[in-house]
């Protein structure tokens, strides 16, 4: 429902904006046509027609609606400066290139089933580091940690670390449900807390 209201106001604003824009063009023509020659009228028409097409181009892009509205206003109020500033400031060069690069790397990563099979056989951190450096341009050259590939191994490691904790326990978990994992976690916390450290 919230998204519907958002889009409803967005399109209402666009309709009101386009009506106001058309009324402005009509009033300019009405008040200034008496003192203008046909070349001036043609120039104003060409400028506003090109601005209207440019606004339509902005409207059809896949962007956030707040961004679209702000560029529509800027290009309509400043018919020559607005589109030029959009060309230099409003286009999404770097972000679209980074997204394309990311998805290309993701496709390469998901198509490497044979390399994943060799990982399972070689439990080597060097293999993981060279793979991430090669396919994801990772700057990490060395790390001290464990690779946990599923939830079961994660919770086994978590419970073992809680049992072996000497001074502090830091846990970063976002969803806790009242199930068997929570009961087991609570049991280990109580054991560690009663140990007296």
Rosetta constraint file for C-alpha pairs under 8 A:
AtomPair CA 1 CA 5 HARMONIC 6.39 0.50
AtomPair CA 2 CA 6 HARMONIC 6.23 0.50
AtomPair CA 3 CA 7 HARMONIC 6.22 0.50
AtomPair CA 4 CA 8 HARMONIC 5.97 0.50
AtomPair CA 5 CA 9 HARMONIC 6.20 0.50
AtomPair CA 6 CA 10 HARMONIC 6.19 0.50
AtomPair CA 7 CA 11 HARMONIC 6.15 0.50
AtomPair CA 8 CA 12 HARMONIC 6.10 0.50
AtomPair CA 9 CA 13 HARMONIC 5.93 0.50
AtomPair CA 10 CA 14 HARMONIC 6.31 0.50
AtomPair CA 10 CA 65 HARMONIC 7.04 0.50
AtomPair CA 11 CA 15 HARMONIC 6.18 0.50
AtomPair CA 12 CA 16 HARMONIC 6.19 0.50
AtomPair CA 13 CA 17 HARMONIC 5.89 0.50
AtomPair CA 14 CA 18 HARMONIC 6.03 0.50
AtomPair CA 14 CA 69 HARMONIC 7.82 0.50
AtomPair CA 15 CA 19 HARMONIC 6.12 0.50
AtomPair CA 16 CA 20 HARMONIC 6.09 0.50
AtomPair CA 17 CA 21 HARMONIC 6.02 0.50
AtomPair CA 18 CA 22 HARMONIC 6.09 0.50
AtomPair CA 19 CA 23 HARMONIC 6.10 0.50
AtomPair CA 20 CA 24 HARMONIC 6.09 0.50
AtomPair CA 21 CA 25 HARMONIC 6.40 0.50
AtomPair CA 21 CA 76 HARMONIC 7.56 0.50
AtomPair CA 22 CA 26 HARMONIC 6.22 0.50
AtomPair CA 23 CA 27 HARMONIC 6.09 0.50
AtomPair CA 24 CA 28 HARMONIC 6.09 0.50
AtomPair CA 25 CA 29 HARMONIC 6.15 0.50
AtomPair CA 25 CA 48 HARMONIC 7.95 0.50
AtomPair CA 26 CA 30 HARMONIC 5.99 0.50
AtomPair CA 27 CA 31 HARMONIC 6.04 0.50
AtomPair CA 28 CA 32 HARMONIC 5.79 0.50
AtomPair CA 28 CA 33 HARMONIC 7.75 0.50
AtomPair CA 29 CA 33 HARMONIC 5.22 0.50
AtomPair CA 29 CA 41 HARMONIC 7.65 0.50
AtomPair CA 30 CA 34 HARMONIC 7.70 0.50
AtomPair CA 32 CA 36 HARMONIC 6.23 0.50
AtomPair CA 33 CA 37 HARMONIC 7.57 0.50
AtomPair CA 33 CA 41 HARMONIC 7.22 0.50
AtomPair CA 36 CA 40 HARMONIC 6.11 0.50
AtomPair CA 36 CA 41 HARMONIC 6.70 0.50
AtomPair CA 37 CA 41 HARMONIC 6.55 0.50
AtomPair CA 38 CA 42 HARMONIC 6.01 0.50
AtomPair CA 39 CA 43 HARMONIC 6.09 0.50
AtomPair CA 40 CA 44 HARMONIC 6.21 0.50
AtomPair CA 41 CA 45 HARMONIC 6.11 0.50
AtomPair CA 42 CA 46 HARMONIC 6.07 0.50
AtomPair CA 43 CA 47 HARMONIC 6.15 0.50
AtomPair CA 44 CA 48 HARMONIC 6.13 0.50
AtomPair CA 45 CA 49 HARMONIC 5.84 0.50
AtomPair CA 46 CA 50 HARMONIC 5.98 0.50
AtomPair CA 47 CA 51 HARMONIC 6.11 0.50
AtomPair CA 47 CA 79 HARMONIC 6.77 0.50
AtomPair CA 47 CA 80 HARMONIC 7.46 0.50
AtomPair CA 48 CA 52 HARMONIC 6.00 0.50
AtomPair CA 48 CA 79 HARMONIC 6.81 0.50
AtomPair CA 49 CA 53 HARMONIC 6.31 0.50
AtomPair CA 50 CA 54 HARMONIC 6.09 0.50
AtomPair CA 51 CA 55 HARMONIC 6.01 0.50
AtomPair CA 51 CA 75 HARMONIC 6.83 0.50
AtomPair CA 51 CA 76 HARMONIC 6.69 0.50
AtomPair CA 51 CA 79 HARMONIC 5.84 0.50
AtomPair CA 51 CA 80 HARMONIC 7.81 0.50
AtomPair CA 51 CA 83 HARMONIC 7.51 0.50
AtomPair CA 52 CA 56 HARMONIC 6.20 0.50
AtomPair CA 52 CA 76 HARMONIC 7.81 0.50
AtomPair CA 53 CA 57 HARMONIC 6.22 0.50
AtomPair CA 54 CA 58 HARMONIC 6.30 0.50
AtomPair CA 54 CA 83 HARMONIC 7.18 0.50
AtomPair CA 55 CA 59 HARMONIC 6.05 0.50
AtomPair CA 55 CA 72 HARMONIC 5.76 0.50
AtomPair CA 55 CA 75 HARMONIC 7.03 0.50
AtomPair CA 55 CA 76 HARMONIC 7.65 0.50
AtomPair CA 56 CA 60 HARMONIC 6.25 0.50
AtomPair CA 57 CA 61 HARMONIC 6.65 0.50
AtomPair CA 58 CA 68 HARMONIC 6.42 0.50
AtomPair CA 58 CA 71 HARMONIC 7.51 0.50
AtomPair CA 58 CA 72 HARMONIC 7.14 0.50
AtomPair CA 59 CA 68 HARMONIC 6.26 0.50
AtomPair CA 59 CA 72 HARMONIC 7.76 0.50
AtomPair CA 63 CA 67 HARMONIC 6.76 0.50
AtomPair CA 63 CA 68 HARMONIC 6.68 0.50
AtomPair CA 64 CA 68 HARMONIC 6.47 0.50
AtomPair CA 65 CA 69 HARMONIC 6.12 0.50
AtomPair CA 66 CA 70 HARMONIC 6.24 0.50
AtomPair CA 67 CA 71 HARMONIC 6.22 0.50
AtomPair CA 68 CA 72 HARMONIC 6.02 0.50
AtomPair CA 69 CA 73 HARMONIC 6.17 0.50
AtomPair CA 70 CA 74 HARMONIC 6.18 0.50
AtomPair CA 71 CA 75 HARMONIC 5.95 0.50
AtomPair CA 71 CA 82 HARMONIC 7.69 0.50
AtomPair CA 71 CA 86 HARMONIC 7.35 0.50
AtomPair CA 72 CA 76 HARMONIC 6.01 0.50
AtomPair CA 73 CA 77 HARMONIC 6.01 0.50
AtomPair CA 74 CA 78 HARMONIC 5.93 0.50
AtomPair CA 74 CA 82 HARMONIC 5.37 0.50
AtomPair CA 75 CA 79 HARMONIC 5.31 0.50
AtomPair CA 75 CA 80 HARMONIC 7.49 0.50
AtomPair CA 75 CA 81 HARMONIC 7.30 0.50
AtomPair CA 75 CA 82 HARMONIC 3.98 0.50
AtomPair CA 75 CA 83 HARMONIC 5.58 0.50
AtomPair CA 75 CA 86 HARMONIC 7.99 0.50
AtomPair CA 76 CA 82 HARMONIC 7.23 0.50
AtomPair CA 77 CA 82 HARMONIC 7.61 0.50
AtomPair CA 78 CA 82 HARMONIC 5.07 0.50
AtomPair CA 79 CA 83 HARMONIC 6.91 0.50
AtomPair CA 80 CA 84 HARMONIC 6.64 0.50
AtomPair CA 81 CA 85 HARMONIC 6.02 0.50
AtomPair CA 82 CA 86 HARMONIC 6.12 0.50
AtomPair CA 83 CA 87 HARMONIC 6.19 0.50
AtomPair CA 84 CA 88 HARMONIC 6.53 0.50
AtomPair CA 85 CA 89 HARMONIC 5.66 0.50
AtomPair CA 85 CA 90 HARMONIC 7.17 0.50
AtomPair CA 86 CA 90 HARMONIC 4.42 0.50
AtomPair CA 86 CA 91 HARMONIC 6.63 0.50
AtomPair CA 87 CA 91 HARMONIC 6.12 0.50
AtomPair CA 92 CA 96 HARMONIC 6.15 0.50
AtomPair CA 93 CA 97 HARMONIC 6.35 0.50
AtomPair CA 94 CA 98 HARMONIC 6.08 0.50
AtomPair CA 95 CA 99 HARMONIC 6.17 0.50
AtomPair CA 96 CA 100 HARMONIC 6.18 0.50
AtomPair CA 97 CA 101 HARMONIC 6.13 0.50
AtomPair CA 98 CA 102 HARMONIC 6.04 0.50
AtomPair CA 99 CA 103 HARMONIC 6.22 0.50
AtomPair CA 100 CA 104 HARMONIC 6.15 0.50
AtomPair CA 101 CA 105 HARMONIC 6.23 0.50
AtomPair CA 102 CA 106 HARMONIC 6.08 0.50
AtomPair CA 103 CA 107 HARMONIC 6.07 0.50
AtomPair CA 104 CA 108 HARMONIC 6.31 0.50
AtomPair CA 105 CA 109 HARMONIC 6.07 0.50
AtomPair CA 105 CA 135 HARMONIC 6.28 0.50
AtomPair CA 105 CA 136 HARMONIC 6.73 0.50
AtomPair CA 106 CA 110 HARMONIC 6.18 0.50
AtomPair CA 107 CA 111 HARMONIC 6.19 0.50
AtomPair CA 108 CA 112 HARMONIC 6.53 0.50
AtomPair CA 108 CA 135 HARMONIC 7.77 0.50
AtomPair CA 109 CA 135 HARMONIC 7.33 0.50
AtomPair CA 112 CA 116 HARMONIC 6.57 0.50
AtomPair CA 113 CA 117 HARMONIC 6.37 0.50
AtomPair CA 114 CA 118 HARMONIC 6.55 0.50
AtomPair CA 115 CA 119 HARMONIC 6.37 0.50
AtomPair CA 116 CA 120 HARMONIC 6.55 0.50
AtomPair CA 117 CA 121 HARMONIC 6.69 0.50
AtomPair CA 118 CA 122 HARMONIC 6.10 0.50
AtomPair CA 119 CA 123 HARMONIC 5.96 0.50
AtomPair CA 119 CA 124 HARMONIC 7.36 0.50
AtomPair CA 119 CA 127 HARMONIC 7.27 0.50
AtomPair CA 119 CA 128 HARMONIC 7.81 0.50
AtomPair CA 124 CA 128 HARMONIC 6.83 0.50
AtomPair CA 125 CA 129 HARMONIC 6.14 0.50
AtomPair CA 126 CA 130 HARMONIC 6.04 0.50
AtomPair CA 127 CA 131 HARMONIC 6.04 0.50
AtomPair CA 128 CA 132 HARMONIC 6.14 0.50
AtomPair CA 129 CA 133 HARMONIC 5.99 0.50
AtomPair CA 129 CA 140 HARMONIC 7.22 0.50
AtomPair CA 129 CA 141 HARMONIC 6.39 0.50
AtomPair CA 129 CA 142 HARMONIC 7.25 0.50
AtomPair CA 130 CA 134 HARMONIC 5.97 0.50
AtomPair CA 131 CA 135 HARMONIC 6.06 0.50
AtomPair CA 131 CA 136 HARMONIC 7.93 0.50
AtomPair CA 132 CA 136 HARMONIC 5.23 0.50
AtomPair CA 132 CA 137 HARMONIC 6.67 0.50
AtomPair CA 132 CA 138 HARMONIC 5.70 0.50
AtomPair CA 133 CA 137 HARMONIC 4.68 0.50
AtomPair CA 133 CA 138 HARMONIC 4.43 0.50
AtomPair CA 133 CA 139 HARMONIC 6.64 0.50
AtomPair CA 133 CA 140 HARMONIC 7.36 0.50
AtomPair CA 133 CA 141 HARMONIC 7.91 0.50
AtomPair CA 134 CA 138 HARMONIC 7.54 0.50
AtomPair CA 148 CA 153 HARMONIC 6.03 0.50
AtomPair CA 148 CA 154 HARMONIC 5.75 0.50
AtomPair CA 149 CA 153 HARMONIC 7.17 0.50
AtomPair CA 149 CA 154 HARMONIC 7.73 0.50
AtomPair CA 150 CA 154 HARMONIC 6.41 0.50
AtomPair CA 151 CA 155 HARMONIC 6.23 0.50
AtomPair CA 152 CA 156 HARMONIC 6.25 0.50
AtomPair CA 153 CA 157 HARMONIC 6.09 0.50
AtomPair CA 154 CA 158 HARMONIC 6.07 0.50
AtomPair CA 155 CA 159 HARMONIC 6.02 0.50
AtomPair CA 156 CA 160 HARMONIC 6.17 0.50
AtomPair CA 157 CA 161 HARMONIC 6.06 0.50
AtomPair CA 158 CA 162 HARMONIC 6.21 0.50
AtomPair CA 159 CA 163 HARMONIC 6.23 0.50
AtomPair CA 159 CA 185 HARMONIC 6.96 0.50
AtomPair CA 159 CA 188 HARMONIC 7.01 0.50
AtomPair CA 160 CA 164 HARMONIC 6.27 0.50
AtomPair CA 161 CA 165 HARMONIC 5.92 0.50
AtomPair CA 162 CA 169 HARMONIC 6.74 0.50
AtomPair CA 162 CA 188 HARMONIC 6.64 0.50
AtomPair CA 162 CA 189 HARMONIC 7.21 0.50
AtomPair CA 162 CA 192 HARMONIC 7.20 0.50
AtomPair CA 163 CA 188 HARMONIC 6.58 0.50
AtomPair CA 163 CA 191 HARMONIC 7.93 0.50
AtomPair CA 163 CA 192 HARMONIC 6.57 0.50
AtomPair CA 165 CA 169 HARMONIC 6.66 0.50
AtomPair CA 165 CA 192 HARMONIC 7.54 0.50
AtomPair CA 166 CA 197 HARMONIC 6.85 0.50
AtomPair CA 167 CA 197 HARMONIC 6.12 0.50
AtomPair CA 176 CA 182 HARMONIC 6.75 0.50
AtomPair CA 177 CA 182 HARMONIC 6.45 0.50
AtomPair CA 178 CA 182 HARMONIC 5.68 0.50
AtomPair CA 178 CA 183 HARMONIC 7.08 0.50
AtomPair CA 179 CA 183 HARMONIC 6.31 0.50
AtomPair CA 180 CA 184 HARMONIC 6.10 0.50
AtomPair CA 181 CA 185 HARMONIC 6.00 0.50
AtomPair CA 182 CA 186 HARMONIC 5.95 0.50
AtomPair CA 183 CA 187 HARMONIC 6.13 0.50
AtomPair CA 184 CA 188 HARMONIC 6.35 0.50
AtomPair CA 185 CA 189 HARMONIC 6.19 0.50
AtomPair CA 186 CA 190 HARMONIC 6.16 0.50
AtomPair CA 187 CA 191 HARMONIC 6.24 0.50
AtomPair CA 188 CA 192 HARMONIC 6.09 0.50
AtomPair CA 189 CA 193 HARMONIC 5.91 0.50
AtomPair CA 190 CA 194 HARMONIC 5.95 0.50
AtomPair CA 191 CA 195 HARMONIC 6.21 0.50
AtomPair CA 192 CA 196 HARMONIC 7.41 0.50
AtomPair CA 192 CA 197 HARMONIC 7.69 0.50
AtomPair CA 193 CA 197 HARMONIC 6.95 0.50
